[in-house]
């Protein structure tokens, strides 16, 4: 059985690696959408939407006067004052990895350490649009290396379970937040944007979670808001959907309960949220307000993170 402080380091190591990748995906989407004319979405600032998607609006507003591309990229990618910036996340992940070095395989440690060393090549204010693309690709590939090395080399024990729990808690939060930032697209009572711009926004949303090809495999038709929401919320076969994240969270928490000999609040909370997602009626959710559902989900997901901390990490 792991010491609680070691379990905490593994849990947060995975959360920070996942959060860095999510920030890269958000910046990539903002850069793509900002290059498209706004159409009827008058006054929409895609760079501002990127900050909102991370839940860091207050911290951003305290530091910057305006959500310009340079400010948002500096804040989400490189700022040491932002604990959720890509740089801060990679640094925190490496610090956590060092504290549990013996619980990690050589491959996992090297994936994290090499990422931190390579990150030093990049600096705020010096990236062209093309260079920004290269940087964001590096960040996503670093997360994939970490994920792949853990999957391929680590024993299936409590160390691995805490890593995976951190990844899926963070991933679920990300999917809910980016959907919520575009919740107007899924509101049938609102006339939001022109057809072509709606298509582009839906396409960018799917690309943000690497699901554009998956969408066409599942539905075999052009993009529809309700089907995009269906894929990202209740389709368990889609790896970044809320239901898929909670199927995995529940499984790893059950593994911990089996190995530690006790179920607790975290298992009950995860099972309750999974059941809610599996029984969800998307038409009813959309009619009642998808934004409200997603707001509530983010709160529930955060509450589960605290329940895991109280049960295992304290």
C-alpha positions, 0 to 999 in steps of 0.5 A: 500500500502506497504512502498517502503522500506518494499517492498524492504525488502520482495523482497530481503528476498525471493531472498536471500532464493532462492539464498541459495537454488540455491547455495546448488543445485550447490554444490550438482551437483558439488560434484556428477559430480566430482566423475565421471571420466571426459571421453573425457571432458579433463581438466574440473573442476566441482568445477570451473564450480560451481563457474562460475554458480553462477556468482561469478568467479571474487570474487572467484579468488580474494580470492583463487588460485585454485578451490579445493573442500574445497575452493569452498565449503567454498566460496559458503557455508560459506564465509562471504566475499561472499554476495551470500554464503549460510551463507550470504544469510540466514543472509541477509534474516533474517535481511530483515525479521526482518525489515518487521516482522509485514508483515510476519506471525508467521510461515514464520518468524519462518521458517527463524529464525530457519534456521539461528539458525540451520545454526550455527551448520555447519562450513567450513572445518569440513564437510565430504562428507556425512556431506556435503550432510546432510548440503545441504539437510538442506539448501534445506529443509529450503527453502521449509519450507519458501516457504511452510509457505508463500504459506499456511499462507500469505494473497494474497496481495502486501506483498505476491506478492513482496515475490513471485517476488523475488523468481521467478526472482532469480529462473529464473536467476539460471536456465539460468546460470546452463543451460549456464554452460552446453551449450556445451551439447546442441550444435549439432556442438560440439562433447563434451563427450562420450554417457555415460558421456553425459547421466550422465551430463544431468541427473545431470542437471535435478536433480539440478532442481528436474526435472528428474522424470518430464522429463520422465513424459513429454517425456517418453524416454531416456535423449536427450539434446534438450528435456532437454533444451525444458523442462528447457526453454519453458515448463510452466508446469515445475516449474523451467523453464524460461517460468514458472518463467516468467508466474508467474512473469507476473501474480504477476506484473499484480496483483500489477498493479491492486492493485496499479492502474498503469502499468509500465515498469516492467509489459511491460518488463516481458510481452515482455520476456514471449512472447519471451519464449512462441514463442521460436523455440528451434531448431532455438535457438540451431542452432544460439547458446543457450549460446548467448540466455541464456546470453541475458536472464540473462541480461534481467532478471537483467534488469527486477529486476532493473525495479521492483526496480525503479517502486516499491522499490525506 
